[in-house]
Amino acid sequence: MQVTVTWEGEKMRLKGLGASGQPVAMDAGTDHGGQNQGARPSEVLLMGMAGCTALDVLTILQKKRLSLTSFAIDVEANRATTDPKVFTSATLIYRLEGPDLPESQVKQAIELSLSKYCGMVNTMKKAMPISYCYEINGSRSAVEPAP
């Protein structure tokens, strides 16, 4: 896999581009010389991790013939306060809505993604502890360490 990040010629604006051909706009905030015209690279990293596990969970739930009316993942991450301000921990919060979503099957889909399929989460688990919880139709589970 290869991606290219190119400076757009204006202050701190960047464009990321991979084999998919879909551009990703990145920029710094005005407090760091940017124009706030794109996501921060650290946000893109967390979005990639959430997107990776989201695609796994969606695929697994579709194979189980479970239907969703909405699905989202929030990532709450902590960072060091001094440079290089690495991520020190993260919690993935899966939010699912739909008719007849058995908790055991939702949990199994999430745990399969986190332990077996999602390369992004498994890469990040080597750098920091990752935990997760889920909400099914507004009912929230306890937070657990990622398997």
LUMNUNU-847485 format. One record per residue: x, y, z of N, C-alpha, C in turn. Coordinates in nm, 4 decimals. Layout:
[pt [X,Y,Z],[X,Y,Z],[X,Y,Z]]
...
//
This chain:
[pt [0.0839,-0.1173,0.0000],[0.0000,0.0000,0.0000],[0.0885,0.1238,0.0000]]
[pt [0.0444,0.2217,-0.0735],[0.1170,0.3473,-0.0789],[0.0181,0.4616,-0.0821]]
[pt [0.0480,0.5670,-0.0100],[-0.0278,0.6911,-0.0161],[0.0711,0.8042,-0.0388]]
[pt [0.0196,0.9152,-0.0907],[0.1015,1.0342,-0.1110],[0.0307,1.1518,-0.0466]]
[pt [0.1049,1.2317,0.0275],[0.0527,1.3550,0.0854],[0.1266,1.4697,0.0189]]
[pt [0.0499,1.5599,-0.0398],[0.1055,1.6709,-0.1167],[0.0645,1.8038,-0.0543]]
[pt [0.1608,1.8936,-0.0428],[0.1314,2.0289,0.0027],[0.0539,2.0999,-0.1075]]
[pt [-0.0551,2.1664,-0.0724],[-0.1417,2.2322,-0.1698],[-0.0952,2.3734,-0.2056]]
[pt [0.0201,2.4170,-0.1542],[0.0745,2.5472,-0.1902],[0.0218,2.6627,-0.1068]]
[pt [-0.0675,2.6355,-0.0138],[-0.1225,2.7389,0.0726],[-0.0952,2.7028,0.2174]]
[pt [-0.0233,2.7862,0.2845],[0.0042,2.7700,0.4275],[0.0303,2.6235,0.4623]]
[pt [-0.0612,2.5571,0.5342],[-0.0389,2.4203,0.5826],[-0.1342,2.3189,0.5183]]
[pt [-0.2024,2.3562,0.4092],[-0.2989,2.2659,0.3444],[-0.2298,2.1498,0.2769]]
[pt [-0.2822,2.0297,0.3025],[-0.2286,1.9070,0.2446],[-0.3414,1.8273,0.1801]]
[pt [-0.3054,1.7471,0.0816],[-0.4011,1.6535,0.0227],[-0.3395,1.5153,0.0261]]
[pt [-0.4097,1.4227,0.0878],[-0.3674,1.2837,0.0889],[-0.4383,1.2099,-0.0225]]
[pt [-0.3660,1.1171,-0.0875],[-0.4238,1.0419,-0.1981],[-0.3656,0.9013,-0.1975]]
[pt [-0.4537,0.8036,-0.2010],[-0.4121,0.6645,-0.2066],[-0.4565,0.6010,-0.3368]]
[pt [-0.4436,0.4697,-0.3440],[-0.4785,0.3959,-0.4661],[-0.6260,0.4098,-0.5015]]
[pt [-0.7113,0.4384,-0.4029],[-0.8545,0.4544,-0.4308],[-0.8821,0.5780,-0.5155]]
[pt [-0.7899,0.6743,-0.5135],[-0.8103,0.7976,-0.5878],[-0.8964,0.8991,-0.5158]]
[pt [-0.9353,0.8693,-0.3923],[-1.0204,0.9601,-0.3153],[-0.9337,1.0534,-0.2309]]
[pt [-0.9420,1.1837,-0.2544],[-0.8568,1.2767,-0.1796],[-0.9040,1.2954,-0.0356]]
[pt [-0.8085,1.3215,0.0526],[-0.8363,1.3529,0.1921],[-0.7707,1.4874,0.2214]]
[pt [-0.8526,1.5854,0.2553],[-0.8012,1.7191,0.2860],[-0.7517,1.7228,0.4300]]
[pt [-0.6307,1.7756,0.4479],[-0.5744,1.7931,0.5815],[-0.5212,1.9352,0.5931]]
[pt [-0.5273,1.9890,0.7134],[-0.4783,2.1239,0.7376],[-0.4536,2.1388,0.8876]]
[pt [-0.3799,2.2411,0.9220],[-0.3591,2.2779,1.0617],[-0.4619,2.3841,1.0980]]
[pt [-0.4829,2.4015,1.2267],[-0.5695,2.5092,1.2725],[-0.5002,2.6433,1.2568]]
[pt [-0.5755,2.7489,1.2680],[-0.5182,2.8827,1.2526],[-0.4127,2.9117,1.3587]]
[pt [-0.4236,2.8468,1.4740],[-0.3252,2.8664,1.5799],[-0.1908,2.8017,1.5478]]
[pt [-0.1858,2.7175,1.4427],[-0.0609,2.6531,1.4008],[-0.0259,2.6857,1.2551]]
[pt [-0.0726,2.8002,1.2066],[-0.0359,2.8463,1.0730],[-0.1221,2.7944,0.9601]]
[pt [-0.2273,2.7223,0.9924],[-0.3160,2.6701,0.8893],[-0.4391,2.7561,0.8705]]
[pt [-0.5305,2.7070,0.7870],[-0.6547,2.7793,0.7588],[-0.7777,2.6985,0.8017]]
[pt [-0.7566,2.5876,0.8712],[-0.8654,2.5036,0.9187],[-0.9528,2.4542,0.8031]]
[pt [-0.8896,2.4139,0.6926],[-0.9635,2.3698,0.5744],[-0.9536,2.2186,0.5518]]
[pt [-0.9245,2.1467,0.6556],[-0.9182,2.0016,0.6451],[-0.9001,1.9404,0.7819]]
[pt [-0.9127,1.8094,0.7861],[-0.8944,1.7373,0.9115],[-0.7483,1.7418,0.9539]]
[pt [-0.7243,1.7318,1.0826],[-0.5874,1.7203,1.1320],[-0.5384,1.5782,1.1044]]
[pt [-0.4110,1.5602,1.0755],[-0.3591,1.4249,1.0519],[-0.3895,1.3286,1.1663]]
[pt [-0.3862,1.3775,1.2906],[-0.4182,1.2902,1.4040],[-0.5644,1.2462,1.3997]]
[pt [-0.6532,1.3327,1.3531],[-0.7935,1.2955,1.3369],[-0.8087,1.1889,1.2278]]
[pt [-0.7328,1.2050,1.1197],[-0.7394,1.1081,1.0101],[-0.6947,0.9704,1.0581]]
[pt [-0.5932,0.9665,1.1432],[-0.5466,0.8398,1.1989],[-0.6587,0.7708,1.2765]]
[pt [-0.7262,0.8451,1.3639],[-0.8357,0.7870,1.4417],[-0.9544,0.7498,1.3530]]
[pt [-0.9838,0.8324,1.2528],[-1.0915,0.8000,1.1589],[-1.0610,0.6710,1.0831]]
[pt [-0.9351,0.6526,1.0456],[-0.8959,0.5306,0.9761],[-0.9153,0.4083,1.0630]]
[pt [-0.8809,0.4199,1.1895],[-0.8993,0.3089,1.2813],[-1.0481,0.2768,1.2969]]
[pt [-1.1302,0.3791,1.3168],[-1.2743,0.3584,1.3312],[-1.3359,0.3064,1.2014]]
[pt [-1.2913,0.3582,1.0895],[-1.3442,0.3134,0.9605],[-1.3128,0.1683,0.9332]]
[pt [-1.1936,0.1266,0.9697],[-1.1512,-0.0117,0.9497],[-1.2415,-0.1076,1.0265]]
[pt [-1.2603,-0.0828,1.1545],[-1.3442,-0.1723,1.2342],[-1.4913,-0.1594,1.1951]]
[pt [-1.5342,-0.0398,1.1538],[-1.6730,-0.0217,1.1101],[-1.7052,-0.1105,0.9903]]
[pt [-1.6158,-0.1128,0.8913],[-1.6401,-0.1964,0.7735],[-1.6464,-0.3439,0.8110]]
[pt [-1.5607,-0.3870,0.9032],[-1.5651,-0.5262,0.9498],[-1.6996,-0.5578,1.0150]]
[pt [-1.7399,-0.4730,1.1091],[-1.8628,-0.4983,1.1843],[-1.9834,-0.4974,1.0911]]
[pt [-1.9879,-0.4018,1.0000],[-2.0988,-0.3978,0.9040],[-2.1041,-0.5256,0.8213]]
[pt [-1.9895,-0.5715,0.7739],[-1.9842,-0.6942,0.6939],[-2.0326,-0.8145,0.7745]]
[pt [-1.9844,-0.8270,0.8966],[-2.0229,-0.9410,0.9817],[-2.1723,-0.9375,1.0119]]
[pt [-2.2266,-0.8212,1.0455],[-2.3694,-0.8119,1.0767],[-2.4552,-0.8386,0.9533]]
[pt [-2.4088,-0.7954,0.8354],[-2.4823,-0.8255,0.7121],[-2.4832,-0.9755,0.6850]]
[pt [-2.3713,-1.0428,0.7096],[-2.3666,-1.1887,0.6916],[-2.4600,-1.2593,0.7888]]
[pt [-2.4826,-1.1988,0.9062],[-2.5753,-1.2552,1.0048],[-2.7195,-1.2164,0.9732]]
[pt [-2.7376,-1.1403,0.8661],[-2.8692,-1.0928,0.8215],[-2.9389,-1.0049,0.9261]]
[pt [-2.8578,-0.9260,0.9964],[-2.9115,-0.8306,1.0919],[-2.9187,-0.6942,1.0252]]
[pt [-3.0306,-0.6265,1.0392],[-3.0454,-0.4974,0.9724],[-3.0256,-0.3826,1.0711]]
[pt [-2.9640,-0.2786,1.0214],[-2.9359,-0.1584,1.0994],[-3.0120,-0.0402,1.0411]]
[pt [-3.0554,0.0488,1.1275],[-3.1113,0.1749,1.0800],[-3.0094,0.2869,1.0947]]
[pt [-2.9132,0.2682,1.1867],[-2.8012,0.3624,1.1961],[-2.6835,0.2933,1.2640]]
[pt [-2.5646,0.3432,1.2309],[-2.4411,0.2859,1.2860],[-2.3354,0.3942,1.2849]]
[pt [-2.2667,0.4093,1.3963],[-2.1574,0.5067,1.4057],[-2.0582,0.4566,1.5102]]
[pt [-1.9360,0.5035,1.4977],[-1.8347,0.4749,1.5989],[-1.7727,0.6067,1.6416]]
[pt [-1.7758,0.6326,1.7719],[-1.7038,0.7460,1.8293],[-1.5709,0.6928,1.8797]]
[pt [-1.4665,0.7718,1.8649],[-1.3373,0.7374,1.9228],[-1.3011,0.8481,2.0207]]
[pt [-1.2825,0.8098,2.1456],[-1.2362,0.9037,2.2474],[-1.0921,0.8661,2.2783]]
[pt [-0.9993,0.9531,2.2416],[-0.8573,0.9226,2.2568],[-0.7906,1.0248,2.3474]]
[pt [-0.6925,0.9785,2.4214],[-0.6109,1.0648,2.5064],[-0.4724,1.0771,2.4454]]
[pt [-0.4125,1.1943,2.4632],[-0.2789,1.2201,2.4103],[-0.1884,1.2709,2.5209]]
[pt [-0.0608,1.2464,2.5033],[0.0392,1.3019,2.5947],[0.0340,1.4541,2.5855]]
[pt [0.0699,1.5203,2.6924],[0.0653,1.6672,2.6944],[0.1938,1.7308,2.6426]]
[pt [0.2997,1.6512,2.6291],[0.4266,1.7040,2.5784],[0.4601,1.6386,2.4448]]
[pt [0.5389,1.7081,2.3662],[0.5784,1.6554,2.2352],[0.6516,1.5235,2.2491]]
[pt [0.6242,1.4274,2.1671],[0.5508,1.4344,2.0413],[0.3998,1.4150,2.0540]]
[pt [0.3426,1.4268,2.1710],[0.1980,1.4196,2.1938],[0.1345,1.2956,2.1313]]
[pt [0.1943,1.1812,2.1606],[0.1440,1.0541,2.1090],[0.0101,1.0222,2.1738]]
[pt [-0.0669,0.9371,2.1090],[-0.1889,0.8864,2.1698],[-0.1495,0.7912,2.2815]]
[pt [-0.2153,0.8027,2.3946],[-0.1828,0.7179,2.5097],[-0.2906,0.6137,2.5380]]
[pt [-0.4115,0.6344,2.4891],[-0.5195,0.5362,2.5018],[-0.6357,0.5798,2.4136]]
[pt [-0.7221,0.4834,2.3846],[-0.8411,0.5151,2.3051],[-0.9541,0.4206,2.3438]]
[pt [-1.0759,0.4729,2.3353],[-1.1957,0.3922,2.3549],[-1.2829,0.4070,2.2307]]
[pt [-1.3212,0.2932,2.1742],[-1.4119,0.2887,2.0594],[-1.5530,0.2682,2.1132]]
[pt [-1.6444,0.3551,2.0743],[-1.7835,0.3452,2.1189],[-1.8694,0.3194,1.9957]]
[pt [-1.9183,0.1980,1.9849],[-2.0013,0.1556,1.8721],[-2.1458,0.1898,1.9052]]
[pt [-2.2142,0.2610,1.8155],[-2.3536,0.2992,1.8358],[-2.4377,0.2373,1.7241]]
[pt [-2.5230,0.1430,1.7617],[-2.6043,0.0708,1.6639],[-2.7517,0.0874,1.6959]]
[pt [-2.8307,0.1037,1.5929],[-2.9752,0.1061,1.6083],[-3.0349,0.0178,1.5009]]
[pt [-3.1401,-0.0505,1.5391],[-3.2101,-0.1361,1.4451],[-3.2999,-0.2330,1.5178]]
[pt [-3.3919,-0.2926,1.4434],[-3.4826,-0.3886,1.5052],[-3.4099,-0.5210,1.5314]]
[pt [-3.4372,-0.5811,1.6437],[-3.3881,-0.7157,1.6737],[-3.2376,-0.7306,1.6531]]
[pt [-3.1610,-0.6593,1.7354],[-3.0149,-0.6710,1.7331],[-2.9707,-0.7448,1.8594]]
[pt [-2.9523,-0.8764,1.8515],[-2.9104,-0.9508,1.9705],[-2.7735,-0.9041,2.0195]]
[pt [-2.7659,-0.8700,2.1474],[-2.6413,-0.8187,2.2042],[-2.5254,-0.9156,2.1822]]
[pt [-2.5495,-1.0448,2.1973],[-2.4415,-1.1428,2.1825],[-2.3824,-1.1409,2.0421]]
[pt [-2.4663,-1.1212,1.9412],[-2.4163,-1.1184,1.8041],[-2.3441,-0.9882,1.7718]]
[pt [-2.3928,-0.8779,1.8277],[-2.3248,-0.7493,1.8094],[-2.1869,-0.7558,1.8743]]
[pt [-2.1811,-0.8031,1.9979],[-2.0538,-0.8128,2.0692],[-1.9573,-0.9053,1.9955]]
[pt [-2.0067,-1.0166,1.9454],[-1.9214,-1.1105,1.8714],[-1.8642,-1.0437,1.7465]]
[pt [-1.9458,-0.9680,1.6736],[-1.8990,-0.8992,1.5529],[-1.7893,-0.7988,1.5867]]
[pt [-1.8094,-0.7229,1.6941],[-1.7100,-0.6242,1.7357],[-1.5801,-0.6936,1.7766]]
[pt [-1.5921,-0.7971,1.8571],[-1.4718,-0.8659,1.9051],[-1.3966,-0.9367,1.7926]]
[pt [-1.4669,-0.9883,1.6927],[-1.3986,-1.0474,1.5771],[-1.3177,-0.9408,1.5030]]
[pt [-1.3783,-0.8244,1.4862],[-1.3067,-0.7160,1.4201],[-1.1826,-0.6770,1.4989]]
[pt [-1.2008,-0.6554,1.6296],[-1.0912,-0.6055,1.7118],[-0.9792,-0.7075,1.7327]]
[pt [-1.0121,-0.8352,1.7307],[-0.9099,-0.9369,1.7588],[-0.8518,-1.0003,1.6333]]
[pt [-0.9291,-1.0020,1.5236],[-0.8869,-1.0816,1.4080],[-0.8745,-1.0043,1.2776]]
[pt [-0.9690,-0.9172,1.2478],[-0.9769,-0.8616,1.1128],[-0.9199,-0.7213,1.0935]]
[pt [-0.9373,-0.6330,1.1879],[-0.9024,-0.4923,1.1654],[-0.7532,-0.4670,1.1859]]
[pt [-0.6820,-0.4508,1.0774],[-0.5388,-0.4253,1.0832],[-0.5052,-0.2925,1.1487]]
[pt [-0.5900,-0.1929,1.1306],[-0.5632,-0.0613,1.1905],[-0.5695,-0.0682,1.3429]]
[pt [-0.6746,-0.1297,1.3968],[-0.6861,-0.1404,1.5427],[-0.5725,-0.2252,1.5972]]
[pt [-0.5428,-0.3348,1.5304],[-0.4375,-0.4223,1.5803],[-0.2998,-0.3572,1.5726]]
[pt [-0.2780,-0.2701,1.4781],[-0.1538,-0.1925,1.4737],[-0.1498,-0.0939,1.5896]]
[pt [-0.2598,-0.0239,1.6113],[-0.2644,0.0763,1.7183],[-0.2580,0.0140,1.8570]]
[pt [-0.3086,-0.1103,1.8715],[-0.3005,-0.1774,2.0024],[-0.1561,-0.2010,2.0440]]
[pt [-0.0633,-0.2021,1.9488],[0.0782,-0.2187,1.9826],[0.1367,-0.0906,2.0408]]
[pt [0.0697,0.0213,2.0193],[0.1197,0.1502,2.0647],[0.0487,0.2026,2.1890]]
[pt [-0.0745,0.1558,2.2125],[-0.1526,0.2093,2.3249],[-0.2642,0.1131,2.3596]]
[pt [-0.3146,0.1199,2.4832],[-0.4299,0.0376,2.5176],[-0.5557,0.0891,2.4474]]
[pt [-0.6350,-0.0030,2.3976],[-0.7617,0.0306,2.3329],[-0.8725,-0.0467,2.4037]]
[pt [-0.9781,0.0234,2.4349],[-1.0956,-0.0396,2.4948],[-1.2158,-0.0104,2.4060]]
[pt [-1.3275,-0.0755,2.4378],[-1.4470,-0.0549,2.3584],[-1.5724,-0.0729,2.4431]]
[pt [-1.6810,-0.0188,2.3942],[-1.8138,-0.0457,2.4461],[-1.9101,-0.0268,2.3304]]
[pt [-2.0345,-0.0600,2.3506],[-2.1315,-0.0453,2.2430],[-2.2653,-0.0031,2.3009]]
[pt [-2.3439,0.0633,2.2167],[-2.4803,0.1019,2.2500],[-2.5708,0.0394,2.1457]]
[pt [-2.6683,-0.0359,2.1921],[-2.7689,-0.0934,2.1031],[-2.9009,-0.0266,2.1364]]
[pt [-2.9532,0.0482,2.0411],[-3.0796,0.1215,2.0601],[-3.0774,0.2021,2.1899]]
[pt [-2.9641,0.2664,2.2171],[-2.9500,0.3567,2.3315],[-2.9076,0.2926,2.4613]]
[pt [-2.9023,0.1589,2.4673],[-2.8605,0.0897,2.5894],[-2.7114,0.0593,2.5802]]
[pt [-2.6339,0.1127,2.6745],[-2.4882,0.1057,2.6667],[-2.4310,-0.0084,2.7499]]
[pt [-2.3294,-0.0737,2.6930],[-2.2587,-0.1804,2.7641],[-2.1479,-0.1203,2.8489]]
[pt [-2.0850,-0.2056,2.9267],[-1.9690,-0.1637,3.0039],[-1.8485,-0.1513,2.9105]]
[pt [-1.7516,-0.0701,2.9491],[-1.6277,-0.0554,2.8723],[-1.5372,-0.1753,2.9043]]
[pt [-1.4837,-0.2354,2.7987],[-1.3958,-0.3518,2.8142],[-1.2672,-0.3292,2.7329]]
[pt [-1.1579,-0.3928,2.7737],[-1.0367,-0.3840,2.6911],[-1.0590,-0.4580,2.5596]]
[pt [-1.0021,-0.4051,2.4524],[-1.0129,-0.4725,2.3227],[-0.9409,-0.6071,2.3310]]
[pt [-1.0035,-0.7110,2.2751],[-0.9414,-0.8439,2.2796],[-0.8143,-0.8497,2.1969]]
//
